[in-house]
Amino acid sequence: MTTPEPDAPSAGPATAPSDGPVTVLPVEGVGGDGLRRNGKWVDLAAVVSFVALAFWVTCRLWLNPGSGVRDNRTDQSQFEWMLAHGTRVVTRFVYPFHSDQMNVPDGVNLMANTSVLSISLPMTPVTLLFGPRAAFLLFLTLGMIATAVSWYFLLSRVLIGARGPAWLGAGFCAFAPAMVSHANAHPNIVSQYVVPLIIWRTLRLAEPGRWLRNGVLLALVIVWQAFLNLEILLMTAIGLGVVVVALAIARPPLRSRARPFLAGLAVAAGVAAVLLAYPLYVQFFGPGAYSGLSSLIRGYSSDLASFVAYARESLAGSPRTAGNLAKNPTEENSFFGWSLLVLVVALVWWLRRSVVVLALAGLALLFAVLSLGREVRFAGRGTGVPGPWAALENLPILHSVVPTRWALAITPIIGVLLAYGAERVREMSAAHPTARRQIRFVTATVLTMALLPILPTPLPVVRLDPVPTFVTSGAWRPYVAGGRSVVTLPLPDTTYAEPLRWSAVTRLDMPLARGYFLGPDTRPSADPPKVALFGAPPRPTSSFFSTIRRTGAVPPITPQSRVDAVDDLRYWRAGAVILGPQEHEDALRRGMTELSGIQPVFTGDVWVWDVRPLTD
């Protein structure tokens, strides 16, 4: 007996025979009220399982209120700052796309950074009532839950029509190793719940007579995703484009729906362009805009050996095995493990008559090759073999993509393939009742071998230093009167972003000199011009304190370095310089005192230099 393709409607009352390849009708109505009730209980169980998995991954953060993500404290501080910015937009009606509360006096282009306005604005009540750390943790946890639930309902109601396979695929899409890796303080990346909505609304464009409505709805979810993460939106658009074109070529009858589909797509593009025109203008041409990522960040690629390795937050992985194959714990995008890859290859071969499966397999291969970057690396070493990305990385838009994240887009592809494979097994089991037990046993064994090694483990945490009482008490306020800023020692950058967390606690009322963000390199030596830097271009005094933090030694202080310090403090409009407890505290205190000639006062857990006499 020949079973139907997984992307084709299967026979029976749960399908619409003439409704195309991926528009399976909801299955609640099959079999009357009894199956409707049972289906709702299955849906509830699926959602509960996703909630349990999300809290399992983040449990240490919930159980230790003073803790933070161990492997990415800087990004956690940045997202807490961004969530606090959302509250200012809602409660004070400040400009949403740029802020002068960090990197005084130049400010930060928030459209060119991860401002997550589609989350920070609606989460304002949580941030105001419980603080930015609680809002960050809720964002992270609910993002994983919502992603799993969204994929579950897309797979069970639209793409496949069966709950069991949908649960398997959705669970992988939300809790695969790459997603758990990004749970290390990248809540905007693990929050991919809009992607299934974009897929759903794109498929609905082919409905005759509803091109205007469907186009507008698709535009709205596109805009929603644009204010969450543009990289994910780009990868989703490319993936959908490949699959739709493949279906149009391989299935001539579908071309009869081209007119409503293209009309709806044009509406979606037009509405989205109008709604995003100004924000994107600010991102690419506004103050603080940059032109592509630096060559260092564009060198973040996937190691060829990592595809068969296990991530450090997987059951079979460890920091020792994964450390040499990824730039950092947050970018383990390609760690699928050899057992899962064997299963995926077998699934593609088994389902090779399906157009959708072949398109997804080709797409996964394309993303894998792009993720290898400009030079293929194997086991931590360069091979000298150039990757296709070398010819693409300088193109507009693509020059702002981190190459290894192309591998992240493989995760939902594998999730959908797992769901299709599970549905084919379900059909085989129904068609051969006498072999049902054997089929289920083999399926359970294969899935256990492939998926057990990549089950997620809880994120490691570290205890965060408490926010100084100088900050929480508001003792800093007199120092920032008249548009002044607070300078922290050392100044915030990619390795030290605690001051952003302090500012977030004040709802960004405490403005900071410099910060942790992406901004243009405005130095004459920048190549190419205005390429992105993490933070502001270095100044003599910021470099002076970075050296102390790195080495623990105070560099020689000359008359010129004292003049530079006064110039920099005036540039930053500094009202106070503060130093909290940290490594090399004595050296940092001695350096600032000798540079400024001002003796600090210990106030509210920090040393404070009143530099207003210097900056007046």
MORAMO-V102459 format. One record per backbone hydrogen bond with DSSP energy under -1.0 kcal/mol. CO is the residue of the C=O (numbers start at 1). NH is the residue of the N-H. E is the energy in kcal/mol with one decimal. If there is no record, write none. Layout:
[[CO NH E] [CO NH E]]
This chain:
[[5 8 -1.7] [12 15 -1.2] [16 19 -2.4] [27 30 -1.4] [29 32 -1.4] [32 36 -1.7] [33 37 -2.5] [34 38 -2.5] [35 39 -2.8] [36 40 -1.9] [37 41 -1.8] [38 42 -2.2] [39 43 -2.5] [40 44 -2.4] [41 45 -2.4] [42 46 -2.4] [43 47 -2.4] [44 48 -2.6] [45 49 -2.2] [46 50 -1.8] [47 51 -2.4] [48 52 -2.5] [49 53 -2.2] [50 54 -2.4] [51 55 -2.3] [52 56 -1.9] [53 57 -2.3] [54 58 -1.8] [57 459 -3.0] [58 62 -1.6] [59 63 -2.5] [60 64 -1.1] [64 67 -2.3] [66 464 -2.7] [68 462 -2.2] [72 76 -1.5] [73 77 -2.2] [74 78 -2.1] [75 79 -2.6] [76 80 -2.2] [77 81 -2.0] [78 82 -2.4] [79 83 -2.4] [80 84 -1.9] [81 85 -2.0] [82 86 -1.8] [83 87 -1.2] [84 88 -1.4] [85 89 -1.9] [86 90 -1.9] [87 91 -3.0] [88 92 -2.1] [88 94 -1.2] [97 110 -1.3] [97 111 -1.2] [99 108 -2.5] [101 512 -1.8] [103 107 -2.7] [108 99 -2.0] [113 115 -2.1] [116 119 -1.8] [116 120 -3.1] [117 121 -1.7] [119 123 -1.8] [121 124 -1.5] [123 127 -2.4] [124 128 -2.7] [125 129 -2.3] [126 130 -2.9] [127 131 -1.3] [131 135 -1.9] [132 136 -2.5] [133 137 -2.5] [134 138 -2.4] [135 139 -2.5] [136 140 -2.5] [137 141 -2.5] [138 142 -2.8] [139 143 -1.7] [140 144 -1.4] [141 145 -2.0] [142 146 -3.1] [143 147 -1.9] [144 148 -2.1] [145 149 -2.6] [146 150 -2.6] [147 151 -2.2] [148 152 -2.3] [149 153 -2.3] [150 154 -1.9] [151 155 -2.7] [152 156 -2.8] [153 157 -1.8] [154 158 -2.0] [154 159 -2.2] [155 160 -2.4] [155 161 -1.7] [158 24 -2.4] [162 166 -1.3] [163 167 -2.7] [164 168 -2.0] [165 169 -2.5] [166 170 -2.8] [167 171 -2.4] [168 172 -1.7] [169 173 -2.3] [170 174 -1.8] [171 175 -2.1] [172 176 -1.3] [176 180 -2.3] [177 181 -2.4] [178 182 -2.0] [181 184 -1.5] [182 186 -1.8] [183 185 -2.8] [186 189 -1.3] [186 190 -1.8] [187 191 -1.2] [190 192 -1.7] [194 198 -2.3] [195 199 -2.3] [196 200 -2.7] [197 201 -2.8] [198 202 -2.1] [199 203 -2.3] [200 204 -1.6] [202 205 -1.1] [203 206 -1.1] [204 207 -1.8] [207 210 -1.2] [210 214 -2.7] [211 215 -1.9] [212 216 -2.2] [213 217 -2.3] [214 218 -2.2] [215 219 -2.1] [216 220 -2.0] [217 221 -1.8] [218 222 -2.0] [219 223 -2.4] [220 224 -2.1] [221 225 -2.3] [222 226 -2.2] [223 227 -1.5] [225 228 -1.8] [225 229 -3.0] [227 118 -1.4] [229 233 -1.2] [230 234 -2.4] [231 235 -2.3] [232 236 -2.3] [233 237 -2.4] [234 238 -2.2] [235 239 -2.5] [236 240 -2.8] [237 241 -2.2] [238 242 -2.2] [239 243 -2.1] [240 244 -2.7] [241 245 -2.2] [242 246 -2.3] [243 247 -2.3] [244 248 -2.4] [245 249 -2.1] [246 250 -2.5] [247 251 -2.1] [251 254 -1.7] [252 255 -1.9] [253 256 -1.3] [254 257 -1.8] [255 258 -1.8] [257 261 -1.9] [258 262 -3.2] [259 263 -2.4] [260 264 -2.7] [261 265 -2.4] [262 266 -2.3] [263 267 -2.1] [264 268 -2.6] [265 269 -2.6] [266 270 -2.5] [267 271 -3.0] [268 272 -2.5] [269 273 -2.3] [270 274 -2.1] [271 275 -2.5] [272 276 -2.3] [273 277 -1.1] [276 280 -2.7] [277 281 -2.1] [278 282 -2.5] [279 283 -2.2] [280 284 -2.5] [281 285 -2.7] [282 286 -1.4] [286 289 -1.9] [292 532 -2.8] [294 298 -2.4] [297 300 -1.9] [299 301 -1.1] [300 404 -2.1] [303 306 -1.5] [306 309 -1.1] [308 338 -1.5] [311 314 -1.7] [313 457 -2.2] [314 317 -1.2] [318 322 -2.1] [319 323 -2.2] [322 325 -1.6] [328 331 -1.5] [331 333 -1.5] [334 336 -1.4] [337 341 -2.0] [338 342 -2.2] [339 343 -1.7] [340 344 -2.7] [341 345 -2.5] [342 346 -2.1] [343 347 -2.6] [344 348 -2.5] [345 349 -2.1] [346 350 -2.5] [347 351 -2.7] [349 352 -1.1] [351 354 -2.3] [354 358 -2.2] [355 359 -2.5] [356 360 -2.8] [357 361 -2.6] [358 362 -2.5] [359 363 -2.3] [360 364 -2.6] [361 365 -2.1] [362 366 -2.3] [363 367 -2.7] [364 368 -2.3] [365 369 -2.3] [366 370 -2.4] [367 371 -2.1] [369 372 -1.1] [370 373 -1.6] [371 302 -3.3] [374 387 -1.8] [376 383 -2.4] [377 304 -3.0] [378 381 -1.4] [381 378 -2.8] [385 376 -3.0] [387 390 -1.8] [388 391 -1.6] [389 392 -1.3] [389 393 -2.4] [392 395 -2.0] [395 399 -2.0] [396 398 -2.2] [397 400 -1.8] [398 401 -1.7] [399 293 -2.8] [402 405 -1.9] [403 406 -2.1] [404 407 -1.2] [407 410 -1.5] [408 411 -1.3] [410 414 -2.5] [411 415 -2.3] [412 416 -2.3] [413 417 -2.2] [414 418 -2.7] [415 419 -1.9] [416 420 -2.6] [417 421 -2.6] [418 422 -2.5] [419 423 -2.1] [420 424 -2.2] [421 425 -2.1] [422 426 -2.1] [423 427 -2.2] [424 428 -2.3] [425 429 -2.5] [426 430 -2.0] [427 431 -2.1] [428 432 -1.6] [432 435 -1.4] [433 436 -1.1] [435 439 -2.6] [436 440 -2.5] [437 441 -2.3] [438 442 -2.5] [439 443 -2.4] [440 444 -2.7] [441 445 -2.2] [442 446 -2.6] [443 447 -2.6] [444 448 -2.2] [445 449 -2.3] [446 450 -2.0] [447 451 -3.0] [448 452 -2.0] [452 455 -1.5] [453 316 -2.7] [455 315 -1.7] [460 70 -1.9] [462 68 -2.7] [468 471 -1.2] [468 472 -2.2] [469 473 -2.6] [474 477 -1.7] [476 479 -1.1] [477 480 -1.2] [480 484 -1.1] [485 575 -2.9] [485 576 -1.1] [486 513 -1.8] [487 578 -2.7] [496 493 -1.9] [497 500 -1.5] [498 502 -1.9] [499 503 -2.6] [500 504 -2.2] [501 505 -1.6] [502 506 -1.1] [503 508 -2.7] [504 507 -1.7] [506 509 -1.2] [511 486 -2.4] [512 104 -2.4] [514 103 -2.1] [517 535 -2.6] [519 533 -3.5] [521 530 -1.3] [523 526 -1.9] [528 531 -1.3] [530 291 -3.1] [531 521 -2.2] [533 519 -2.3] [533 535 -1.2] [539 543 -2.6] [540 544 -1.9] [541 545 -2.0] [542 546 -1.8] [543 547 -2.0] [544 548 -1.4] [545 549 -2.3] [546 550 -2.0] [547 551 -2.7] [548 552 -2.8] [558 562 -1.8] [559 563 -2.0] [560 564 -2.9] [561 565 -2.0] [562 566 -2.0] [563 567 -2.4] [564 568 -2.8] [565 569 -2.6] [566 570 -2.2] [567 571 -2.4] [568 572 -2.5] [569 574 -2.6] [573 485 -2.4] [576 487 -2.8] [577 609 -2.9] [578 489 -2.0] [579 607 -2.6] [582 585 -1.2] [584 588 -2.2] [585 589 -2.6] [586 590 -2.5] [587 591 -2.5] [588 592 -2.2] [589 593 -2.2] [590 594 -2.4] [591 595 -2.1] [592 596 -2.5] [593 597 -2.4] [601 608 -2.5] [603 606 -1.3] [604 470 -2.1] [606 603 -3.1] [607 579 -1.9] [608 601 -2.3] [609 577 -2.1] [609 611 -1.1] [611 615 -2.0] [612 616 -1.8]]
